[in-house]
Amino acid sequence: MASAPAPEEDAAGGASADVRMGVVYALAAYTFWGIVPLYWKLLDALPTPEILAHRVLWTLLIVAALLAATGRLGELRATLRSGPRLGALLLSALLIGGNWGVFLWAMLHERVLETSLGYYLNPLVNVALGGLFLGERLRPAAWVAVALAGSGVAVMAIGAGGLPWVSLFLAGTFALYGLVRKLAPVRPLVGLAVETALLAPLAAGYLVWRAGELEPVFGQELRTSLLLAGGGLVTAFPLLNFAAAARRLWLTTLGLFQYIAPSLTFLLAVAVFREPFQASQGLTFVLIWTALAVYTADALSGRGRAAR
């Protein structure tokens, strides 16, 4: 008896229109994430906390407007009244806020290459967290991939005389963020609205304090003001595309697209921003890429066996 077509296939065995749109959304999300350093570099004259504060507030305004336009403010209010979910989202807000802050700092301090390494490491950290906290059994190939990634970090630490803390922080906080959101599932747009709402008092407080100490940046120059406000769109656009892709594709398929973003960021760091690229970094990236190839090949073969 023939097996039923996979969710990503129509009755004729080909990709459905919905899946093709999922691929478009995934490409849009990960390509945008890969080239976003070009945007944040335009604000390199400003302190990181100021950019981060504006990013939080403008993102909140945009997602709140989207929820209002789609009639989902009731869903937001229900989430805010749920103690357990609100507690989980407070933790995820702190994780994503920290991740954004370190990412922006790295963009403005010529550490873009380290952010690329961090997001290459992220899926492998996800694997380790799944084994530690979710009871997921790791296949031998996954252990090999994690060991290769650990070796790559060790090589970079020895070559640089210290741990690549930017890479480890970005990989760790984003993986923990994903874990928290998995354990307390909330729809992406609602979750982002709550997270930015929880961070908003800190962001607004910082901007008020800065206005009392120095002349406010926002409103003084049109270009800078538009770039700061645009940070909300830059944040929301790829997240919305990612959410749309996740509803249409296998998670394994979606996982293949995640390497687009750090690959583009890697190319920007080396070819556009001309960051120094040492031999130890080169060996680290080779080990990480090998780890990802091992992990991805095993995941695809596992999906193939499951489909039979």
N, C-alpha and C positions, 0 to 999 in steps of 0.2 A: 504494500500500500504506500503510495507516494506521500511524502511529508508535505505539510502545508507550507506555502511560500513564506519566507521570512518577512517580518514587518517592513523591511526596506524594499521588498519586491512586490510587483503586482502579479495578477494571476498568470500573466504570460512570462513571468520570470525576469522582467526588466524593471529598472528603477521607476518608481511611480513619480508623478509630477510633484507630490508632496515631498518626497525624498530629494528630488532635484532641488527644490526650494530650500530644503534643509542644508544641502551642500552649499548653496549660495549664501545662506545666512552664516554658516560656519566659516566660509572663506572671508566674508566681510568682517566677522568678529575678530578672527585671529590675525588677519592682515592688518586691521586697524590697530590692534594691540602691538603688533610688531613694529609699526612705524610711528607710534605715538611719541617716542622720544623727540622726534622732530618738532612736535608741538610744544612740549614742555621746555625745550631748549630756548624757545623764543622768550621765556620768562626768566632767563638765568640771571638777570640783574636783581631779582627780588629774593628775599629770604624764604627758605623752604616753608616755615610755619605759616607765612602769609598766603602762599599759593595753596597750601593744604586747607587752610581755613576757608578760602573762597571756593575751593573744589567741593568741600562738604556742603556749604550753604547753597551753592548754585545747583548741585546735584539734587539736594532735597527739594528745591523749588520745581525742578523739572519733573522729578518722579511724582511729586504731589499733584502737579498739573495733569500728568498722564493718568493718574488714578482717578482724578476728578472727571476728566474727559471720558473715561471708560466706565464711569459709574461704580468704581470699586473702593470708594472711601469707607464704606461700611466694613469691607474686609480689613482695611487698615485699622479702623477703630476696634474691631474684634481682636485683632492681634495685640494691640496696645493694652487691652483689658485682660489678656491671658498672662498670668504671672509666670508660669514655666517658660512659655515661648519668649516672653519679654526678657527674662533672665538670660536665656540662651542667646538672644539677639544682642543683648548688651555685651556679652563676651565676643560675639562675632563682630560687633561694631568696633571694639577695641583692637581686635586682630586686623581687620581690614584698614582701620585708620592708621595703625602702626605700619602696615604694609605700604599703604599709599605714601606715608611720610618718608620712609626710608627709600622707596623707589624714586620719589621726587628729589630727595637729597642726592642720590646717586646720579640722577640725570644732570644735576647742576654742578657736580663735582667730578666730572670725567670718570665715572665708574659705571658706564653703560655696559661694558663687557661683563662686569660682575652680575648685573641684573639678568643678562642673557643666561649665564650659568645657573642662576637661581631658578629661572623658570624651566630650564632643562631638567634640573634636579627635582622639580615639583612632583611630577607623576611618580617618581621613585619613592619620594617621601610619602606620598599617598598610599603606595603599596605597603610601606612599613607601618604606617598608622592603622591601616586596615587590619593587618596582622595583630597589632598590639591591642587595639581598642574594640574592634568589631568581630574578633574571632575568625577572621578570614584566613583560610589555610593558604599559605604561600607555596606555589609550585617551585620545584628546584630551580627552574630558569629565573623565577623572580628573585630568589636568593642570590643567584649569580649576578643578576643585574644590580641589585642593591650593593653587593660587595664591590663590583666594578665602580659604581658611583662613589662609594666610600673611598676607594683607592684614588680616584680622581681628585677628590677633595684633599686627601692627604698629600698628594703630589703638589697641588697648588699651595697648600699651607707651608710645605717645606721650601718650595721655590720662593715664596713671598715672605717667609719668615714669620708667618702668623696665619690664622684661619681666615678664609674669605668670608668675613662676617656678613657682608651685604648679601652675598649669594645664599648663605645659610639662613639668614633672617627672612629673606623674601620667600624662599622655598618652605621654610617651617611655618611662617604665619599664614601663608596662603593655603597650605595643606591642612593646618588646624582649622582655618576658617571653613574650608570645605567639609571637614569632619563635623564641626558644630552645626552647620547648616543641614547636613544629612541627618543628624540626630534630632534636630528640631525643624522639620520641613515647613518652610513658608515659601509661598510663591516669590520668584525672584524680584519682581517690581515692588511688592509689598515689603519684602525683607529689606531691600535697599532703602526704601522710604523710612522704615523704622530705624535702621542702623544710622542713617544720616541725621534723623531727628534726634537720636540719642547723642550723637557727636556734635550737633548744632550748638548747644549751649557753650561747649568748650571753644568751638570755632568763633562764635560771636563774641565771647568774652575776650579772646585773644585780639580780635580786630578792634574792639572798644579800647582795650589797654593800649594797643599800638597807636591808635588815633590820639590817645592822651599823651603819649610820649613823643610821637613823631607826626609829621603831616601825613594824612591818609594817602595811600597810593591810588586806590580806586576812585575814579572820578576826576583825577588830575590830568590824565592823558588818555585819549580815546582808544588808541591801539592797545595799551596795557589793560585798560578796563574791559575791552571786548574779549581779550585773551583770557582774563581771569573769569569772566562770566561764561565764556565758552568751555571752561573746564568741566562744567556740569554736563554739557552735551558730549564732550570727549569721554566722560566717564559712563554716561547712560547708553550711548549708541552701541558700543560693542557688547555690553551686558544684555541689552534687549535682543540683539542679533544672536548671541549665544543661547539665550533662553529659547528663542524660536527654533534654533537648530536642534537643541536638546530634545524638543518635543517631536522631532521628525526623524531622528537618526538613532541607530544603535549607539550605546555609550562607547563601545569599542571603536566604531567608525569615527565618532566624534573625537575620541582620544587621538586618532591619527593626525587630526588637524592641529592639535595643540603644539606641535613642533614648528609650525609656521611662524608663530610669534617670536620665540627666542632666536630662530634662525635669521629672521629679518633684522632683529635687534643686534645680533652678532655682526651681521654685514654692515649695519650702520656704524657700530662702534669702531670697526676696523677700517672700513673704506671711506666713511664720511667724516666721523669725528676724530679719526687718526689716533685712537688710543693705543698706547704701547702694548705689544703682544709678545710676551716672553715664551721661551721654549717650554717652561713648566706649565704655562697656561695652555699651550698647544697640546701637550700630552694629556692634561686634564680634560680638555674638550674631546679628544679622541676616545678616552676611557668612558666619558659620559655618553657620547654618541653610540659607542659599542654597547653600553648597558641598555640604552633605549632601543637599539636594534634587537637585542636579545629579548627584552621584555615585550616589545611590540609583536615580534614574530611568534612568541609563545602565546600571547593573548589572541592573535588571529587564528592560530592553529587550534586553540581551545574553543574558540567560537565555532570554527568549522566542525569540530567533533560534536559540539552540542547541537548543531543544526541537523546532523545526520540521524 
